[in-house]
Amino acid sequence: MKKNLLKFYVLTFVLFSDFVIFAQGPGNDSEDGDLEGGDDLPAAPINTKLIWLAIVGVLFVLYTYRKSRKVA
């Protein structure tokens, strides 16, 4: 019963942390009511390390596959 209660608490925390993570701080809105800000902000470079992430993902899959074959 304790493990189920712990899982429930963790699930509740994860679901409700969404409100805190995406909360807007004071002063984020502009004069026209746009909360996203202007175009003067630099764009976030999303794909700079995407190849490395894919390589690490493939290596992790190979590692777990080989590990599961050794156990069975």
HTML snippet that shows the backbone in 3Dmol.js (N, CA, C, O; Angstrom):
<script src="https://3Dmol.org/build/3Dmol-min.js"></script>
<div id="view" style="width:600px;height:400px;position:relative"></div>
<script>
const pdb = `
ATOM      1  N   MET A   1       0.811  -1.186   0.000  1.00  0.00           N
ATOM      2  CA  MET A   1       0.000   0.000   0.000  1.00  0.00           C
ATOM      3  C   MET A   1       0.858   1.255   0.000  1.00  0.00           C
ATOM      4  O   MET A   1       0.502   2.259  -0.616  1.00  0.00           O
ATOM      5  N   LYS A   2       2.012   1.194   0.705  1.00  0.00           N
ATOM      6  CA  LYS A   2       2.882   2.358   0.758  1.00  0.00           C
ATOM      7  C   LYS A   2       3.457   2.677  -0.615  1.00  0.00           C
ATOM      8  O   LYS A   2       3.600   3.848  -0.970  1.00  0.00           O
ATOM      9  N   LYS A   3       3.790   1.641  -1.397  1.00  0.00           N
ATOM     10  CA  LYS A   3       4.349   1.885  -2.727  1.00  0.00           C
ATOM     11  C   LYS A   3       3.309   2.512  -3.648  1.00  0.00           C
ATOM     12  O   LYS A   3       3.640   3.382  -4.454  1.00  0.00           O
ATOM     13  N   ASN A   4       2.060   2.080  -3.535  1.00  0.00           N
ATOM     14  CA  ASN A   4       1.004   2.674  -4.353  1.00  0.00           C
ATOM     15  C   ASN A   4       0.779   4.126  -3.975  1.00  0.00           C
ATOM     16  O   ASN A   4       0.547   4.970  -4.841  1.00  0.00           O
ATOM     17  N   LEU A   5       0.847   4.417  -2.691  1.00  0.00           N
ATOM     18  CA  LEU A   5       0.686   5.792  -2.233  1.00  0.00           C
ATOM     19  C   LEU A   5       1.849   6.653  -2.713  1.00  0.00           C
ATOM     20  O   LEU A   5       1.647   7.799  -3.114  1.00  0.00           O
ATOM     21  N   LEU A   6       3.048   6.118  -2.675  1.00  0.00           N
ATOM     22  CA  LEU A   6       4.213   6.849  -3.169  1.00  0.00           C
ATOM     23  C   LEU A   6       4.090   7.111  -4.666  1.00  0.00           C
ATOM     24  O   LEU A   6       4.408   8.207  -5.128  1.00  0.00           O
ATOM     25  N   LYS A   7       3.638   6.131  -5.421  1.00  0.00           N
ATOM     26  CA  LYS A   7       3.440   6.324  -6.859  1.00  0.00           C
ATOM     27  C   LYS A   7       2.383   7.391  -7.125  1.00  0.00           C
ATOM     28  O   LYS A   7       2.520   8.194  -8.049  1.00  0.00           O
ATOM     29  N   PHE A   8       1.340   7.395  -6.323  1.00  0.00           N
ATOM     30  CA  PHE A   8       0.298   8.409  -6.470  1.00  0.00           C
ATOM     31  C   PHE A   8       0.846   9.797  -6.181  1.00  0.00           C
ATOM     32  O   PHE A   8       0.541  10.742  -6.908  1.00  0.00           O
ATOM     33  N   TYR A   9       1.647   9.937  -5.136  1.00  0.00           N
ATOM     34  CA  TYR A   9       2.241  11.233  -4.806  1.00  0.00           C
ATOM     35  C   TYR A   9       3.182  11.718  -5.904  1.00  0.00           C
ATOM     36  O   TYR A   9       3.182  12.899  -6.253  1.00  0.00           O
ATOM     37  N   VAL A  10       3.977  10.812  -6.441  1.00  0.00           N
ATOM     38  CA  VAL A  10       4.904  11.190  -7.513  1.00  0.00           C
ATOM     39  C   VAL A  10       4.131  11.604  -8.758  1.00  0.00           C
ATOM     40  O   VAL A  10       4.472  12.603  -9.392  1.00  0.00           O
ATOM     41  N   LEU A  11       3.104  10.858  -9.114  1.00  0.00           N
ATOM     42  CA  LEU A  11       2.288  11.196 -10.272  1.00  0.00           C
ATOM     43  C   LEU A  11       1.603  12.543 -10.076  1.00  0.00           C
ATOM     44  O   LEU A  11       1.557  13.351 -11.003  1.00  0.00           O
ATOM     45  N   THR A  12       1.077  12.791  -8.898  1.00  0.00           N
ATOM     46  CA  THR A  12       0.431  14.066  -8.607  1.00  0.00           C
ATOM     47  C   THR A  12       1.432  15.213  -8.697  1.00  0.00           C
ATOM     48  O   THR A  12       1.121  16.272  -9.243  1.00  0.00           O
ATOM     49  N   PHE A  13       2.625  15.005  -8.165  1.00  0.00           N
ATOM     50  CA  PHE A  13       3.654  16.040  -8.231  1.00  0.00           C
ATOM     51  C   PHE A  13       4.032  16.355  -9.671  1.00  0.00           C
ATOM     52  O   PHE A  13       4.174  17.523 -10.034  1.00  0.00           O
ATOM     53  N   VAL A  14       4.192  15.337 -10.482  1.00  0.00           N
ATOM     54  CA  VAL A  14       4.577  15.549 -11.881  1.00  0.00           C
ATOM     55  C   VAL A  14       3.476  16.271 -12.643  1.00  0.00           C
ATOM     56  O   VAL A  14       3.756  17.171 -13.435  1.00  0.00           O
ATOM     57  N   LEU A  15       2.234  15.887 -12.410  1.00  0.00           N
ATOM     58  CA  LEU A  15       1.138  16.522 -13.129  1.00  0.00           C
ATOM     59  C   LEU A  15       0.931  17.969 -12.700  1.00  0.00           C
ATOM     60  O   LEU A  15       0.659  18.823 -13.544  1.00  0.00           O
ATOM     61  N   PHE A  16       1.054  18.260 -11.411  1.00  0.00           N
ATOM     62  CA  PHE A  16       0.832  19.614 -10.937  1.00  0.00           C
ATOM     63  C   PHE A  16       2.057  20.499 -11.057  1.00  0.00           C
ATOM     64  O   PHE A  16       1.936  21.720 -10.957  1.00  0.00           O
ATOM     65  N   SER A  17       3.246  19.917 -11.269  1.00  0.00           N
ATOM     66  CA  SER A  17       4.433  20.745 -11.452  1.00  0.00           C
ATOM     67  C   SER A  17       4.383  21.474 -12.795  1.00  0.00           C
ATOM     68  O   SER A  17       5.122  22.435 -13.011  1.00  0.00           O
ATOM     69  N   ASP A  18       3.525  21.023 -13.682  1.00  0.00           N
ATOM     70  CA  ASP A  18       3.367  21.685 -14.973  1.00  0.00           C
ATOM     71  C   ASP A  18       2.922  23.135 -14.792  1.00  0.00           C
ATOM     72  O   ASP A  18       3.341  24.012 -15.548  1.00  0.00           O
ATOM     73  N   PHE A  19       2.083  23.386 -13.803  1.00  0.00           N
ATOM     74  CA  PHE A  19       1.631  24.752 -13.552  1.00  0.00           C
ATOM     75  C   PHE A  19       2.785  25.641 -13.109  1.00  0.00           C
ATOM     76  O   PHE A  19       2.865  26.803 -13.508  1.00  0.00           O
ATOM     77  N   VAL A  20       3.666  25.107 -12.299  1.00  0.00           N
ATOM     78  CA  VAL A  20       4.781  25.896 -11.776  1.00  0.00           C
ATOM     79  C   VAL A  20       5.842  26.100 -12.847  1.00  0.00           C
ATOM     80  O   VAL A  20       6.428  27.179 -12.936  1.00  0.00           O
ATOM     81  N   ILE A  21       6.095  25.102 -13.647  1.00  0.00           N
ATOM     82  CA  ILE A  21       7.151  25.179 -14.656  1.00  0.00           C
ATOM     83  C   ILE A  21       6.833  26.228 -15.711  1.00  0.00           C
ATOM     84  O   ILE A  21       7.724  26.955 -16.149  1.00  0.00           O
ATOM     85  N   PHE A  22       5.577  26.313 -16.123  1.00  0.00           N
ATOM     86  CA  PHE A  22       5.203  27.229 -17.189  1.00  0.00           C
ATOM     87  C   PHE A  22       4.564  28.518 -16.675  1.00  0.00           C
ATOM     88  O   PHE A  22       3.918  29.236 -17.438  1.00  0.00           O
ATOM     89  N   ALA A  23       4.739  28.814 -15.397  1.00  0.00           N
ATOM     90  CA  ALA A  23       4.170  30.030 -14.839  1.00  0.00           C
ATOM     91  C   ALA A  23       4.911  31.246 -15.385  1.00  0.00           C
ATOM     92  O   ALA A  23       6.126  31.205 -15.583  1.00  0.00           O
ATOM     93  N   GLN A  24       4.185  32.310 -15.623  1.00  0.00           N
ATOM     94  CA  GLN A  24       4.778  33.543 -16.116  1.00  0.00           C
ATOM     95  C   GLN A  24       5.126  34.426 -14.937  1.00  0.00           C
ATOM     96  O   GLN A  24       4.307  34.637 -14.042  1.00  0.00           O
ATOM     97  N   GLY A  25       6.333  34.936 -14.940  1.00  0.00           N
ATOM     98  CA  GLY A  25       6.765  35.830 -13.885  1.00  0.00           C
ATOM     99  C   GLY A  25       6.250  37.238 -14.114  1.00  0.00           C
ATOM    100  O   GLY A  25       5.707  37.534 -15.178  1.00  0.00           O
ATOM    101  N   PRO A  26       6.412  38.097 -13.141  1.00  0.00           N
ATOM    102  CA  PRO A  26       5.957  39.481 -13.319  1.00  0.00           C
ATOM    103  C   PRO A  26       6.834  40.211 -14.330  1.00  0.00           C
ATOM    104  O   PRO A  26       8.050  40.021 -14.371  1.00  0.00           O
ATOM    105  N   GLY A  27       6.209  41.029 -15.124  1.00  0.00           N
ATOM    106  CA  GLY A  27       6.956  41.817 -16.095  1.00  0.00           C
ATOM    107  C   GLY A  27       7.219  41.132 -17.406  1.00  0.00           C
ATOM    108  O   GLY A  27       7.968  41.656 -18.230  1.00  0.00           O
ATOM    109  N   ASN A  28       6.619  39.957 -17.634  1.00  0.00           N
ATOM    110  CA  ASN A  28       6.848  39.258 -18.896  1.00  0.00           C
ATOM    111  C   ASN A  28       5.925  39.742 -20.007  1.00  0.00           C
ATOM    112  O   ASN A  28       6.199  39.494 -21.181  1.00  0.00           O
ATOM    113  N   ASP A  29       4.856  40.415 -19.667  1.00  0.00           N
ATOM    114  CA  ASP A  29       3.931  40.843 -20.708  1.00  0.00           C
ATOM    115  C   ASP A  29       4.355  42.197 -21.276  1.00  0.00           C
ATOM    116  O   ASP A  29       4.886  43.050 -20.565  1.00  0.00           O
ATOM    117  N   SER A  30       4.112  42.366 -22.539  1.00  0.00           N
ATOM    118  CA  SER A  30       4.467  43.610 -23.209  1.00  0.00           C
ATOM    119  C   SER A  30       3.255  44.532 -23.235  1.00  0.00           C
ATOM    120  O   SER A  30       2.207  44.211 -22.675  1.00  0.00           O
ATOM    121  N   GLU A  31       3.406  45.658 -23.880  1.00  0.00           N
ATOM    122  CA  GLU A  31       2.334  46.651 -23.895  1.00  0.00           C
ATOM    123  C   GLU A  31       1.096  46.165 -24.643  1.00  0.00           C
ATOM    124  O   GLU A  31      -0.024  46.540 -24.297  1.00  0.00           O
ATOM    125  N   ASP A  32       1.289  45.338 -25.660  1.00  0.00           N
ATOM    126  CA  ASP A  32       0.142  44.871 -26.431  1.00  0.00           C
ATOM    127  C   ASP A  32      -0.479  43.591 -25.860  1.00  0.00           C
ATOM    128  O   ASP A  32      -1.397  43.032 -26.462  1.00  0.00           O
ATOM    129  N   GLY A  33       0.008  43.125 -24.715  1.00  0.00           N
ATOM    130  CA  GLY A  33      -0.569  41.945 -24.075  1.00  0.00           C
ATOM    131  C   GLY A  33       0.032  40.641 -24.546  1.00  0.00           C
ATOM    132  O   GLY A  33      -0.469  39.575 -24.189  1.00  0.00           O
ATOM    133  N   ASP A  34       1.089  40.691 -25.337  1.00  0.00           N
ATOM    134  CA  ASP A  34       1.723  39.480 -25.831  1.00  0.00           C
ATOM    135  C   ASP A  34       2.666  38.943 -24.752  1.00  0.00           C
ATOM    136  O   ASP A  34       3.595  39.639 -24.340  1.00  0.00           O
ATOM    137  N   LEU A  35       2.437  37.726 -24.299  1.00  0.00           N
ATOM    138  CA  LEU A  35       3.263  37.154 -23.238  1.00  0.00           C
ATOM    139  C   LEU A  35       4.542  36.518 -23.754  1.00  0.00           C
ATOM    140  O   LEU A  35       5.427  36.207 -22.957  1.00  0.00           O
ATOM    141  N   GLU A  36       4.670  36.316 -25.053  1.00  0.00           N
ATOM    142  CA  GLU A  36       5.838  35.641 -25.587  1.00  0.00           C
ATOM    143  C   GLU A  36       7.027  36.560 -25.776  1.00  0.00           C
ATOM    144  O   GLU A  36       8.142  36.072 -25.963  1.00  0.00           O
ATOM    145  N   GLY A  37       6.844  37.837 -25.737  1.00  0.00           N
ATOM    146  CA  GLY A  37       7.962  38.745 -25.922  1.00  0.00           C
ATOM    147  C   GLY A  37       8.108  39.134 -27.377  1.00  0.00           C
ATOM    148  O   GLY A  37       7.369  38.665 -28.243  1.00  0.00           O
ATOM    149  N   GLY A  38       9.051  39.978 -27.624  1.00  0.00           N
ATOM    150  CA  GLY A  38       9.252  40.462 -28.978  1.00  0.00           C
ATOM    151  C   GLY A  38      10.196  39.585 -29.776  1.00  0.00           C
ATOM    152  O   GLY A  38      10.656  38.544 -29.309  1.00  0.00           O
ATOM    153  N   ASP A  39      10.474  40.032 -30.990  1.00  0.00           N
ATOM    154  CA  ASP A  39      11.384  39.300 -31.856  1.00  0.00           C
ATOM    155  C   ASP A  39      12.842  39.648 -31.593  1.00  0.00           C
ATOM    156  O   ASP A  39      13.729  39.130 -32.270  1.00  0.00           O
ATOM    157  N   ASP A  40      13.101  40.507 -30.630  1.00  0.00           N
ATOM    158  CA  ASP A  40      14.465  40.907 -30.345  1.00  0.00           C
ATOM    159  C   ASP A  40      15.235  39.838 -29.570  1.00  0.00           C
ATOM    160  O   ASP A  40      16.453  39.948 -29.428  1.00  0.00           O
ATOM    161  N   LEU A  41      14.554  38.806 -29.064  1.00  0.00           N
ATOM    162  CA  LEU A  41      15.230  37.750 -28.343  1.00  0.00           C
ATOM    163  C   LEU A  41      15.855  36.767 -29.325  1.00  0.00           C
ATOM    164  O   LEU A  41      15.249  36.455 -30.350  1.00  0.00           O
ATOM    165  N   PRO A  42      17.060  36.272 -29.030  1.00  0.00           N
ATOM    166  CA  PRO A  42      17.672  35.301 -29.939  1.00  0.00           C
ATOM    167  C   PRO A  42      16.951  33.956 -29.862  1.00  0.00           C
ATOM    168  O   PRO A  42      16.447  33.566 -28.808  1.00  0.00           O
ATOM    169  N   ALA A  43      16.913  33.270 -30.973  1.00  0.00           N
ATOM    170  CA  ALA A  43      16.254  31.962 -31.021  1.00  0.00           C
ATOM    171  C   ALA A  43      17.114  30.935 -30.306  1.00  0.00           C
ATOM    172  O   ALA A  43      18.342  31.005 -30.346  1.00  0.00           O
ATOM    173  N   ALA A  44      16.468  29.986 -29.655  1.00  0.00           N
ATOM    174  CA  ALA A  44      17.189  28.935 -28.941  1.00  0.00           C
ATOM    175  C   ALA A  44      17.683  27.903 -29.949  1.00  0.00           C
ATOM    176  O   ALA A  44      16.893  27.403 -30.750  1.00  0.00           O
ATOM    177  N   PRO A  45      18.977  27.572 -29.925  1.00  0.00           N
ATOM    178  CA  PRO A  45      19.504  26.576 -30.857  1.00  0.00           C
ATOM    179  C   PRO A  45      19.140  25.164 -30.394  1.00  0.00           C
ATOM    180  O   PRO A  45      19.802  24.601 -29.522  1.00  0.00           O
ATOM    181  N   ILE A  46      18.104  24.606 -30.972  1.00  0.00           N
ATOM    182  CA  ILE A  46      17.605  23.311 -30.520  1.00  0.00           C
ATOM    183  C   ILE A  46      18.421  22.160 -31.110  1.00  0.00           C
ATOM    184  O   ILE A  46      18.656  21.164 -30.426  1.00  0.00           O
ATOM    185  N   ASN A  47      18.847  22.276 -32.335  1.00  0.00           N
ATOM    186  CA  ASN A  47      19.455  21.136 -33.009  1.00  0.00           C
ATOM    187  C   ASN A  47      20.978  21.120 -32.953  1.00  0.00           C
ATOM    188  O   ASN A  47      21.590  20.430 -33.769  1.00  0.00           O
ATOM    189  N   THR A  48      21.615  21.831 -32.051  1.00  0.00           N
ATOM    190  CA  THR A  48      23.074  21.852 -32.037  1.00  0.00           C
ATOM    191  C   THR A  48      23.665  20.535 -31.560  1.00  0.00           C
ATOM    192  O   THR A  48      24.699  20.105 -32.073  1.00  0.00           O
ATOM    193  N   LYS A  49      23.047  19.900 -30.612  1.00  0.00           N
ATOM    194  CA  LYS A  49      23.568  18.638 -30.078  1.00  0.00           C
ATOM    195  C   LYS A  49      22.655  17.457 -30.390  1.00  0.00           C
ATOM    196  O   LYS A  49      22.723  16.434 -29.710  1.00  0.00           O
ATOM    197  N   LEU A  50      21.812  17.580 -31.395  1.00  0.00           N
ATOM    198  CA  LEU A  50      20.839  16.541 -31.700  1.00  0.00           C
ATOM    199  C   LEU A  50      21.503  15.264 -32.214  1.00  0.00           C
ATOM    200  O   LEU A  50      21.036  14.164 -31.919  1.00  0.00           O
ATOM    201  N   ILE A  51      22.570  15.397 -32.966  1.00  0.00           N
ATOM    202  CA  ILE A  51      23.283  14.216 -33.479  1.00  0.00           C
ATOM    203  C   ILE A  51      23.909  13.439 -32.329  1.00  0.00           C
ATOM    204  O   ILE A  51      23.861  12.209 -32.305  1.00  0.00           O
ATOM    205  N   TRP A  52      24.497  14.161 -31.373  1.00  0.00           N
ATOM    206  CA  TRP A  52      25.090  13.478 -30.220  1.00  0.00           C
ATOM    207  C   TRP A  52      24.017  12.776 -29.397  1.00  0.00           C
ATOM    208  O   TRP A  52      24.245  11.681 -28.883  1.00  0.00           O
ATOM    209  N   LEU A  53      22.873  13.389 -29.272  1.00  0.00           N
ATOM    210  CA  LEU A  53      21.770  12.767 -28.542  1.00  0.00           C
ATOM    211  C   LEU A  53      21.319  11.486 -29.241  1.00  0.00           C
ATOM    212  O   LEU A  53      21.033  10.491 -28.575  1.00  0.00           O
ATOM    213  N   ALA A  54      21.254  11.497 -30.556  1.00  0.00           N
ATOM    214  CA  ALA A  54      20.868  10.301 -31.305  1.00  0.00           C
ATOM    215  C   ALA A  54      21.911   9.190 -31.149  1.00  0.00           C
ATOM    216  O   ALA A  54      21.557   8.020 -31.002  1.00  0.00           O
ATOM    217  N   ILE A  55      23.188   9.555 -31.183  1.00  0.00           N
ATOM    218  CA  ILE A  55      24.254   8.552 -31.025  1.00  0.00           C
ATOM    219  C   ILE A  55      24.196   7.926 -29.637  1.00  0.00           C
ATOM    220  O   ILE A  55      24.308   6.708 -29.498  1.00  0.00           O
ATOM    221  N   VAL A  56      24.022   8.750 -28.616  1.00  0.00           N
ATOM    222  CA  VAL A  56      23.931   8.224 -27.255  1.00  0.00           C
ATOM    223  C   VAL A  56      22.693   7.346 -27.107  1.00  0.00           C
ATOM    224  O   VAL A  56      22.738   6.332 -26.410  1.00  0.00           O
ATOM    225  N   GLY A  57      21.593   7.720 -27.750  1.00  0.00           N
ATOM    226  CA  GLY A  57      20.384   6.912 -27.698  1.00  0.00           C
ATOM    227  C   GLY A  57      20.574   5.545 -28.339  1.00  0.00           C
ATOM    228  O   GLY A  57      20.126   4.536 -27.794  1.00  0.00           O
ATOM    229  N   VAL A  58      21.232   5.506 -29.487  1.00  0.00           N
ATOM    230  CA  VAL A  58      21.489   4.227 -30.158  1.00  0.00           C
ATOM    231  C   VAL A  58      22.422   3.357 -29.320  1.00  0.00           C
ATOM    232  O   VAL A  58      22.212   2.149 -29.206  1.00  0.00           O
ATOM    233  N   LEU A  59      23.445   3.963 -28.738  1.00  0.00           N
ATOM    234  CA  LEU A  59      24.360   3.203 -27.880  1.00  0.00           C
ATOM    235  C   LEU A  59      23.637   2.664 -26.646  1.00  0.00           C
ATOM    236  O   LEU A  59      23.910   1.545 -26.211  1.00  0.00           O
ATOM    237  N   PHE A  60      22.727   3.441 -26.086  1.00  0.00           N
ATOM    238  CA  PHE A  60      21.964   2.966 -24.938  1.00  0.00           C
ATOM    239  C   PHE A  60      21.066   1.795 -25.314  1.00  0.00           C
ATOM    240  O   PHE A  60      20.943   0.834 -24.554  1.00  0.00           O
ATOM    241  N   VAL A  61      20.446   1.870 -26.469  1.00  0.00           N
ATOM    242  CA  VAL A  61      19.597   0.759 -26.922  1.00  0.00           C
ATOM    243  C   VAL A  61      20.433  -0.497 -27.137  1.00  0.00           C
ATOM    244  O   VAL A  61      20.019  -1.585 -26.738  1.00  0.00           O
ATOM    245  N   LEU A  62      21.593  -0.366 -27.756  1.00  0.00           N
ATOM    246  CA  LEU A  62      22.468  -1.526 -27.952  1.00  0.00           C
ATOM    247  C   LEU A  62      22.926  -2.111 -26.618  1.00  0.00           C
ATOM    248  O   LEU A  62      22.976  -3.330 -26.455  1.00  0.00           O
ATOM    249  N   TYR A  63      23.258  -1.247 -25.672  1.00  0.00           N
ATOM    250  CA  TYR A  63      23.692  -1.706 -24.351  1.00  0.00           C
ATOM    251  C   TYR A  63      22.590  -2.486 -23.649  1.00  0.00           C
ATOM    252  O   TYR A  63      22.839  -3.571 -23.122  1.00  0.00           O
ATOM    253  N   THR A  64      21.375  -1.948 -23.637  1.00  0.00           N
ATOM    254  CA  THR A  64      20.282  -2.638 -22.952  1.00  0.00           C
ATOM    255  C   THR A  64      19.885  -3.919 -23.681  1.00  0.00           C
ATOM    256  O   THR A  64      19.489  -4.897 -23.047  1.00  0.00           O
ATOM    257  N   TYR A  65      19.990  -3.918 -25.008  1.00  0.00           N
ATOM    258  CA  TYR A  65      19.666  -5.135 -25.775  1.00  0.00           C
ATOM    259  C   TYR A  65      20.668  -6.246 -25.467  1.00  0.00           C
ATOM    260  O   TYR A  65      20.280  -7.390 -25.232  1.00  0.00           O
ATOM    261  N   ARG A  66      21.943  -5.908 -25.467  1.00  0.00           N
ATOM    262  CA  ARG A  66      22.971  -6.917 -25.155  1.00  0.00           C
ATOM    263  C   ARG A  66      22.864  -7.397 -23.714  1.00  0.00           C
ATOM    264  O   ARG A  66      23.064  -8.579 -23.434  1.00  0.00           O
ATOM    265  N   LYS A  67      22.550  -6.488 -22.805  1.00  0.00           N
ATOM    266  CA  LYS A  67      22.410  -6.864 -21.406  1.00  0.00           C
ATOM    267  C   LYS A  67      21.221  -7.803 -21.203  1.00  0.00           C
ATOM    268  O   LYS A  67      21.300  -8.736 -20.405  1.00  0.00           O
ATOM    269  N   SER A  68      20.122  -7.565 -21.919  1.00  0.00           N
ATOM    270  CA  SER A  68      18.943  -8.419 -21.774  1.00  0.00           C
ATOM    271  C   SER A  68      19.181  -9.793 -22.408  1.00  0.00           C
ATOM    272  O   SER A  68      18.605 -10.782 -21.954  1.00  0.00           O
ATOM    273  N   ARG A  69      20.006  -9.873 -23.434  1.00  0.00           N
ATOM    274  CA  ARG A  69      20.296 -11.161 -24.061  1.00  0.00           C
ATOM    275  C   ARG A  69      21.212 -12.008 -23.183  1.00  0.00           C
ATOM    276  O   ARG A  69      21.119 -13.235 -23.204  1.00  0.00           O
ATOM    277  N   LYS A  70      22.103 -11.368 -22.404  1.00  0.00           N
ATOM    278  CA  LYS A  70      22.994 -12.118 -21.521  1.00  0.00           C
ATOM    279  C   LYS A  70      22.228 -12.731 -20.357  1.00  0.00           C
ATOM    280  O   LYS A  70      22.561 -13.829 -19.911  1.00  0.00           O
ATOM    281  N   VAL A  71      21.219 -12.047 -19.863  1.00  0.00           N
ATOM    282  CA  VAL A  71      20.450 -12.529 -18.716  1.00  0.00           C
ATOM    283  C   VAL A  71      19.593 -13.715 -19.127  1.00  0.00           C
ATOM    284  O   VAL A  71      19.482 -14.680 -18.371  1.00  0.00           O
ATOM    285  N   ALA A  72      18.990 -13.667 -20.296  1.00  0.00           N
ATOM    286  CA  ALA A  72      18.046 -14.717 -20.722  1.00  0.00           C
ATOM    287  C   ALA A  72      18.745 -15.952 -21.165  1.00  0.00           C
ATOM    288  O   ALA A  72      18.096 -16.924 -21.552  1.00  0.00           O
TER     289      ALA A  72
END
`;
const viewer = $3Dmol.createViewer("view");
viewer.addModel(pdb, "pdb");
viewer.setStyle({}, {cartoon: {color: "spectrum"}});
viewer.zoomTo();
viewer.render();
</script>
